[in-house]
Amino acid sequence: MLVLEIPVAAAAVARTSTGAEALAAFGVCIAILVVANSPALAITPLVVSDADHEPNRRTMWYAVVVGAVTAAALAVLVTVPPLFALLRTGLALPDGIAEQVPPCLLALAPASIAVAVRRYLHGRLITAQRTGGIAAATVTRLVLSAAIAWTLVLSAPGLGAAVGGIALCAGAAAEATTLAVAVRRLRQSFVAAVLGLSDLVRRHGSLAATRVLNMAPQLVTTIGVTHSALPAASLVVWPGLYGLLSLFTGPTSDLESVVASHVKRTGDSRSPAALTAVLTLVFVGLYLAVVLSPAGSAYLHDFVGTPLDATALGLDWAALALAVPGLWVLRSQLRGLVIAQGRTSLLVLCVVTHSIVLVGVAAALALGPLPGIANACLAITAGLLAESVAIAVCLRRVAVEDGLSSPVRTVAGRERGALP
C-alpha cells in the first residue's frame, strides 16, 4: 500500500501551476531522498537480526540519530550554494526544474527522522509476528498524505513540487505515531543491549549498503536520463514509470527481513522459495498487462498527469523493464537467506557488483542513441540481475565450505544446532 503514496503525491504535484516542471522536480527530489534514507531503511533487518530479538533502548536511539543525521544532510545539501550548484550540475537540471528542488527537499528533510523511527518499529512488530499493525499505520499514512497533497493543490497551487514534500513528510510522521501505539501495546520491556555500539554500527553498515542499492537505481538512472537522448520528455515520464514499477517491487521491500526471521525461527527455506516463485509470476504478469494495455496510459496520463508525448515515449519502452519485478523478489529472498546465516558481510560484495553493473550500463547507454527512458529500464534490469547472480554464487560457496549440498541445509542445520 505504501508505494501508492508517491504516485498519488506526484499526481497532485502535476496539477499545480507549474505542471510538468513540478512533476520532474518532484521526481528528482524523490530520487535523492530514497538514497539518503537508505541507512534508515536498513534499521528493520538490523532489529530482526538482533540477538534473541530483545528490544533495547540503544537500538532505538541509534535509529533516531540515523534519521536526524540524514535530515541535516539533506538540509545542508540545498541550503549551501556550492553544494547545490554541484548537485544541479551533476543532474544537468534546467532552470525551471532546478528552482523547485530546494523547497521540496527542505519539506522532505524532517521525514527522514520519521522514516528511521518507523523502520525500527517495523522491526519490533515483525519479530513479534504482529505485522497487522504495519498495515494499519500504512493506511493512516496514505489517507493523510493524500488529503494534504490535494488540499494544497486547491489552496496553494503555486507551491509546485513542495506540495509533494509537505504531504509525504506529514504522512511519514502520522505512520510513525500509529506504529508507536501498536508497539506499545506489545508490552515488551527493554533489556540491556547485548552488543556494543561499535558492533551495532558495523552490522548496520553492512545492511545499509544493501539498502542503498535498493534505492540507488532511481538516482543513478535519473542522472543517466538527463545525459541521454530525449532528456526532457524522459525526465518527466520517468517518475511515473518508476512509480509504476514500485507498485510491483515496493510490496516486497521487507521480504528479506521476513525470510530471515522465518528461516531463523523454523529452519525452513522452502516456503520462502515457493512464495518467491508465486510473487514473481504475479508481479511480472500484472506489470506486463498494464504496460501493454490502455491501463498504462490511464495510469501515467490520466492519473499521474504526465503529458501525452512523454506518456507515449514511456510506454514505448516500458516493456524493457519487464524482468525488474521478478528480479527484485528473487534478490530479496536470497538476501533473506544470507541475513539468516548471519553473513551480512557477503551482501557488501554483492552490492559492489550491482553498483558497478548499474553505473557501467547506464553510462555506456547514455552515449548511444536510445532515449533516456529506455536506458534507465535496461540499467535497472542489468544491475538487479548481476546482484542476484552474485548472491546465489556466495550462498553456493558457503554451502560448499560447510560441507553441505545447499544453502537451505546450511541454514536449517545451524538452526537445529547441528553445526558449530
PyMOL commands that set and color helices and strands:
alter all, ss='L'
color gray80, all
select helices_A, chain A and resi 2-14+19-36+38-41+43-48+51-53+57-79+81-91+95-98+101-108+111-127+132-155+157-159+162-184+197-226+231-252+255-266+270-291+294-304+308-321+324-340+345-366+372-401+407-415
alter helices_A, ss='H'
color red, helices_A
deselect
rebuild
show_as cartoon
